[in-house]
Amino acid sequence: MWMSFLKAVRNGEHRLAPMTWIAGAGAVLYTLWPLDLIPELVLGPLGLVDDAGLWGILIVLVTREKQRYEAGLRAEAIDVEGTVR
């Protein structure tokens, strides 16, 4: 189901919420940005905690978008009379 979701997003059949786009751009920029809230050079592996947390938030938002897409598909499967096609 992930492939059909990603294809629907790419083809414009499903629009992502603006917050999901903002979180995605923020996750990529923050990961590539040389400055960090918790620097890896100082704290070693603990410095990756803030990066992992941001990516975790992004995963939650994208999963929520996928569930919204699937709910839309289920709603389309029910016709006007309330019967399942």
Secondary structure, 3 states (H helix, E strand, C coil): CHHHHHHHHHHCCCCCCHHHHHHHHHHHHHHHCCCCCCCHHHHHHHHHHHHHHHHHHHHHHHHHHHHHHHHHHHHHCECCCCCEC
